[in-house]
């Protein structure tokens, strides 16, 4: 899909019910949805559980394959699959991160990571699956090394944020870590060559950044553009010098490109960039919106336009939006209304 000029519609495929509290996050299993393997999705909730959903190939309907409970004692805030799709990490307000292994369709908790003082807010694997990052209300970011036999060792504890850290996200191709916080900043962390991790850049109001809590960020496929969203009701696009980034010739700094404002009128909690270049956003106004880069050749540099919106995607706040990694143009959304919805973005012929 090269052109975004045509009209689009958002088709609700199914509403997944089962959680009995707000759903905070969703994650697609990257090893599914391709080569005839049915798509699989995890969701996590204030009900202390994680649910794994799968699409039935014959009926195309989604069903709950497993409920992961009796491990976390408080809200499960974040979930993320390893690149192989074999492990699922879940971060909880009980201050732990649990690692689940898919053994023949059954999910077993094989490791529990302890270290954060209180709520874990986000978990994320790097591209190779060799590192796991976690962050929390204690203002710290932890990097864990994945060892054989489902062992995890803390490689570094990163201190630098002055408030609650909302999300950690690895760069899609490089072992560079991004974190966003209640302190209104995005911090970028890289290894210095001596196994120490340092903050190499802070994106703040001073360099075009947000003026309130930064809730989430996401990268385009090539990793030379980033999108962030905030309590300040804006979505910001950032870019880096991809040539310098890929050459390994020193750190390639990020710079602010443009700001999208006036689209959501309440806190924007989630943004996610699809493989095809479509940005989805979800917010406290119950809406989901879609944006693409505008190809009108603006003199002022890149600009972005909204191509579609659903004003009432959920009955309450939309906490997360995630594009599938498979062959279909599926989007999953999670909400305070206790449901997950599966959508498909389809071109209007």
C-alpha positions as CSV (number, residue, x, y, z in Angstrom):
1,X,0.0,0.0,0.0
2,X,2.0,2.9,-1.2
3,X,-0.7,5.6,-1.5
4,X,-2.8,6.9,1.4
5,X,-4.8,9.2,-0.8
6,X,-7.9,7.0,-1.0
7,X,-10.7,6.8,1.5
8,X,-10.6,4.4,4.4
9,X,-13.1,2.8,6.7
10,X,-12.6,1.2,10.1
11,X,-14.4,-2.0,10.5
12,X,-15.0,-3.4,14.0
13,X,-14.4,-7.1,13.7
14,X,-15.0,-8.2,17.3
15,X,-15.3,-7.0,20.9
16,X,-13.4,-9.2,23.3
17,X,-15.0,-9.5,26.7
18,X,-13.8,-11.3,29.7
19,X,-11.7,-8.8,31.8
20,X,-13.7,-7.4,34.7
21,X,-11.8,-4.2,35.1
22,X,-10.1,-1.7,32.8
23,X,-7.8,-3.1,30.1
24,X,-4.5,-1.3,30.2
25,X,-2.5,-2.8,27.3
26,X,-2.5,-5.2,24.4
27,X,0.3,-6.9,22.5
28,X,0.3,-9.0,19.3
29,X,2.5,-12.1,19.3
30,X,5.1,-11.4,16.5
31,X,5.4,-15.1,15.5
32,X,1.6,-15.2,14.6
33,X,-0.6,-13.9,11.9
34,X,1.9,-15.0,9.2
35,X,2.4,-18.2,7.2
36,X,-1.0,-19.6,8.2
37,X,-0.4,-19.2,11.9
38,X,-3.5,-17.7,13.5
39,X,-3.0,-14.2,15.0
40,X,-2.5,-14.2,18.8
41,X,-3.0,-11.2,21.2
42,X,-2.3,-10.7,24.9
43,X,-4.3,-8.2,27.0
44,X,-3.7,-7.1,30.6
45,X,-6.0,-5.6,33.1
46,X,-6.8,-4.0,36.5
47,X,-8.4,-7.4,37.3
48,X,-4.8,-8.8,37.9
49,X,-5.0,-11.1,34.9
50,X,-3.6,-11.5,31.5
51,X,-5.7,-12.9,28.7
52,X,-4.4,-14.5,25.6
53,X,-6.7,-14.4,22.6
54,X,-6.4,-16.2,19.3
55,X,-8.3,-16.1,16.0
56,X,-10.1,-19.2,14.9
57,X,-9.0,-19.9,11.3
58,X,-12.2,-21.4,10.2
59,X,-14.7,-18.9,11.7
60,X,-12.3,-15.9,11.8
61,X,-13.8,-15.1,15.3
62,X,-11.6,-14.5,18.3
63,X,-11.6,-16.6,21.5
64,X,-9.8,-16.5,24.8
65,X,-7.1,-19.2,24.7
66,X,-5.8,-18.7,28.2
67,X,-6.2,-16.7,31.4
68,X,-2.9,-16.1,33.2
69,X,-3.8,-15.4,36.8
70,X,-2.6,-16.3,40.4
71,X,0.8,-14.7,39.8
72,X,0.3,-10.9,40.0
73,X,-1.4,-9.6,43.1
74,X,-2.3,-6.1,41.7
75,X,-3.1,-4.5,38.3
76,X,-1.2,-5.8,35.3
77,X,-0.2,-2.6,33.5
78,X,1.9,-3.8,30.6
79,X,2.5,-6.9,28.5
80,X,5.0,-7.6,25.7
81,X,6.0,-10.7,23.7
82,X,9.6,-11.5,23.0
83,X,10.6,-11.4,19.3
84,X,10.4,-15.2,19.0
85,X,6.8,-15.1,20.4
86,X,7.8,-17.8,23.0
87,X,8.0,-15.5,26.0
88,X,5.5,-13.0,27.4
89,X,6.6,-10.3,29.9
90,X,4.0,-8.7,32.1
91,X,4.6,-5.7,34.4
92,X,2.4,-5.2,37.4
93,X,1.6,-2.6,40.1
94,X,2.8,-5.4,42.6
95,X,6.3,-4.2,41.7
96,X,7.2,-7.4,39.8
97,X,7.6,-8.4,36.1
98,X,6.6,-12.0,35.3
99,X,7.9,-14.0,32.4
100,X,5.6,-16.5,30.9
101,X,6.6,-19.3,28.5
102,X,4.4,-20.8,25.9
103,X,4.8,-24.5,26.3
104,X,2.7,-26.3,23.8
105,X,-0.1,-23.8,24.1
106,X,0.0,-23.7,27.9
107,X,1.5,-20.6,29.6
108,X,3.8,-21.1,32.6
109,X,5.3,-18.4,34.8
110,X,9.0,-19.3,34.5
111,X,10.6,-16.2,36.1
112,X,9.7,-13.3,38.3
113,X,11.8,-10.2,38.2
114,X,12.0,-8.1,41.4
115,X,13.8,-4.8,41.9
116,X,11.4,-1.9,41.4
117,X,10.2,-0.2,44.6
118,X,6.6,0.0,43.5
119,X,4.4,-0.1,40.4
120,X,6.0,-1.4,37.1
121,X,4.4,0.6,34.3
122,X,5.9,-0.8,31.1
123,X,7.9,-3.7,29.8
124,X,9.7,-4.0,26.4
125,X,12.1,-6.5,24.6
126,X,14.8,-5.3,22.3
127,X,14.9,-6.5,18.7
128,X,17.0,-9.6,19.3
129,X,15.3,-10.6,22.5
130,X,18.5,-10.4,24.5
131,X,17.5,-7.5,26.7
132,X,14.3,-6.6,28.5
133,X,13.6,-3.1,29.8
134,X,11.2,-2.2,32.6
135,X,10.2,1.1,34.2
136,X,8.0,2.3,37.0
137,X,6.7,4.8,39.5
138,X,10.0,4.7,41.3
139,X,11.4,6.9,38.5
140,X,13.9,4.2,37.4
141,X,14.4,2.2,34.2
142,X,15.9,-1.3,34.5
143,X,17.6,-3.2,31.8
144,X,17.7,-7.0,32.2
145,X,19.9,-9.3,30.4
146,X,18.2,-12.5,29.1
147,X,20.3,-15.6,30.1
148,X,19.9,-19.2,29.2
149,X,17.3,-21.2,31.1
150,X,14.9,-18.3,31.5
151,X,17.3,-16.5,33.9
152,X,17.3,-12.7,33.9
153,X,20.1,-10.6,35.3
154,X,19.9,-6.8,36.0
155,X,22.4,-5.2,33.6
156,X,21.8,-1.6,34.6
157,X,19.5,0.7,36.6
158,X,19.0,4.0,34.9
159,X,18.3,7.0,37.0
160,X,17.5,10.3,35.4
161,X,13.8,10.9,35.3
162,X,12.4,13.1,38.1
163,X,8.9,11.5,38.0
164,X,7.0,8.3,37.3
165,X,8.3,6.6,34.1
166,X,5.3,5.7,31.9
167,X,6.8,3.7,29.1
168,X,10.0,2.1,27.8
169,X,10.5,1.4,24.1
170,X,13.6,-0.1,22.3
171,X,14.6,1.3,19.0
172,X,13.5,-1.2,16.2
173,X,17.0,-1.9,14.9
174,X,19.5,-0.6,17.5
175,X,20.1,-1.3,21.2
176,X,19.0,2.2,22.1
177,X,16.3,2.6,24.7
178,X,13.7,5.4,24.9
179,X,11.7,6.2,28.1
180,X,8.9,8.7,28.6
181,X,7.7,10.2,31.8
182,X,5.4,12.2,34.0
183,X,8.3,14.7,34.1
184,X,7.3,15.7,30.5
185,X,10.4,14.3,28.8
186,X,11.6,11.5,26.6
187,X,15.0,10.2,27.6
188,X,17.3,8.3,25.2
189,X,19.8,5.7,26.7
190,X,22.7,4.0,25.0
191,X,25.6,1.8,26.1
192,X,28.9,3.6,26.4
193,X,31.1,0.6,25.4
194,X,32.0,-0.3,29.0
195,X,28.6,-2.0,29.8
196,X,27.4,1.3,31.3
197,X,24.2,2.9,30.1
198,X,24.0,6.7,29.8
199,X,21.4,9.2,28.9
200,X,22.6,10.5,25.5
201,X,19.7,12.9,24.9
202,X,16.6,14.4,26.6
203,X,13.7,15.6,24.5
204,X,12.0,18.3,26.5
205,X,10.0,21.5,26.0
206,X,13.3,23.3,25.4
207,X,13.9,21.4,22.2
208,X,10.4,21.2,20.8
209,X,9.1,18.5,23.2
210,X,5.9,18.1,25.3
211,X,4.7,20.5,28.0
212,X,3.0,17.7,30.1
213,X,3.2,14.0,30.8
214,X,4.5,11.9,27.9
215,X,2.5,8.7,27.8
216,X,3.8,6.8,24.8
217,X,6.0,6.7,21.8
218,X,6.4,4.5,18.7
219,X,8.8,4.2,15.7
220,X,8.3,3.8,12.0
221,X,9.6,0.6,10.5
222,X,13.0,1.9,9.5
223,X,13.5,3.6,12.9
224,X,14.4,7.0,11.6
225,X,11.1,8.6,12.7
226,X,9.4,8.5,16.1
227,X,5.9,9.6,17.3
228,X,5.1,10.6,20.9
229,X,1.8,11.6,22.6
230,X,1.0,13.5,25.7
231,X,-1.3,14.9,28.3
232,X,-0.7,18.2,26.6
233,X,-3.2,16.9,23.9
234,X,-0.5,16.8,21.1
235,X,1.2,14.2,19.0
236,X,4.7,15.0,18.0
237,X,6.9,13.6,15.2
238,X,10.6,13.4,15.6
239,X,13.4,12.3,13.2
240,X,17.0,11.4,13.2
241,X,19.7,11.1,10.5
242,X,19.2,7.5,9.4
243,X,22.5,7.4,7.6
244,X,24.5,8.4,10.6
245,X,22.3,6.1,12.8
246,X,23.0,3.0,10.7
247,X,26.7,3.7,10.2
248,X,27.4,3.5,13.9
249,X,29.4,6.7,13.6
250,X,28.5,8.2,16.9
251,X,25.1,9.0,18.3
252,X,22.6,10.5,15.8
253,X,20.4,13.0,17.8
254,X,16.7,13.3,17.4
255,X,14.9,16.5,16.4
256,X,11.3,17.7,16.5
257,X,9.7,17.8,13.0
258,X,6.1,18.8,13.6
259,X,3.3,18.8,16.1
260,X,-0.3,17.6,15.6
261,X,-2.8,19.4,17.8
262,X,-6.5,19.9,17.9
263,X,-7.4,16.3,17.2
264,X,-8.1,14.9,20.6
265,X,-9.6,17.0,23.4
266,X,-8.4,14.8,26.3
267,X,-5.2,13.1,27.2
268,X,-3.7,11.0,24.4
269,X,-2.6,7.8,26.0
270,X,-1.3,5.7,23.1
271,X,0.2,6.0,19.6
272,X,1.4,3.3,17.3
273,X,3.0,3.4,13.9
274,X,2.0,0.7,11.4
275,X,4.5,-1.0,9.0
276,X,2.8,0.9,6.2
277,X,3.3,4.3,7.8
278,X,-0.2,4.9,9.4
279,X,-0.1,6.3,12.9
280,X,-3.0,5.3,15.2
281,X,-3.8,7.3,18.4
282,X,-6.1,6.5,21.3
283,X,-7.2,8.9,24.0
284,X,-9.3,9.7,27.0
285,X,-12.0,11.1,24.7
286,X,-12.9,7.5,23.8
287,X,-11.7,8.1,20.2
288,X,-9.2,6.5,17.9
289,X,-7.6,8.6,15.1
290,X,-5.4,7.8,12.1
291,X,-2.7,10.0,10.5
292,X,-0.3,9.7,7.6
293,X,2.5,11.9,6.3
294,X,1.1,14.4,3.8
295,X,2.9,14.3,0.5
296,X,2.1,17.9,-0.5
297,X,5.7,19.0,-0.6
298,X,5.5,21.6,2.2
299,X,8.4,24.0,2.3
300,X,8.4,23.8,6.1
301,X,9.3,20.1,6.1
302,X,7.1,17.1,6.6
303,X,3.5,17.5,7.7
304,X,0.9,14.9,8.7
305,X,-2.8,14.7,8.0
306,X,-5.7,12.8,9.6
307,X,-7.2,10.2,7.3
308,X,-9.9,8.7,9.6
309,X,-11.4,8.9,13.0
310,X,-13.8,7.0,15.2
311,X,-15.2,9.3,17.8
312,X,-16.7,6.6,19.9
313,X,-14.4,3.7,19.5
314,X,-15.0,2.6,23.2
315,X,-17.5,3.6,25.9
316,X,-14.6,4.9,28.1
317,X,-10.9,6.0,27.8
318,X,-8.8,4.2,25.1
319,X,-5.6,3.2,26.9
320,X,-3.8,1.4,24.1
321,X,-3.8,1.0,20.3
322,X,-1.6,-1.6,18.6
323,X,-1.2,-2.6,15.0
324,X,-0.8,-6.3,14.2
325,X,2.5,-7.4,12.8
326,X,0.9,-10.0,10.5
327,X,-0.4,-9.9,7.0
328,X,-3.7,-8.2,7.9
329,X,-4.3,-4.5,8.7
330,X,-5.6,-5.3,12.2
331,X,-5.6,-2.9,15.1
332,X,-6.3,-3.8,18.7
333,X,-7.6,-1.3,21.2
334,X,-7.9,-1.5,25.0
335,X,-10.2,0.5,27.2
336,X,-11.3,1.5,30.6
337,X,-14.6,-0.1,29.6
338,X,-13.1,-3.5,30.2
339,X,-13.0,-4.6,26.6
340,X,-10.5,-5.2,23.8
341,X,-11.7,-4.5,20.3
342,X,-10.2,-5.9,17.1
343,X,-10.5,-3.5,14.1
344,X,-9.6,-3.7,10.5
345,X,-8.6,-0.7,8.4
346,X,-10.0,-1.3,4.9
347,X,-9.8,0.9,1.8
348,X,-13.1,2.1,0.4
349,X,-13.3,0.9,-3.1
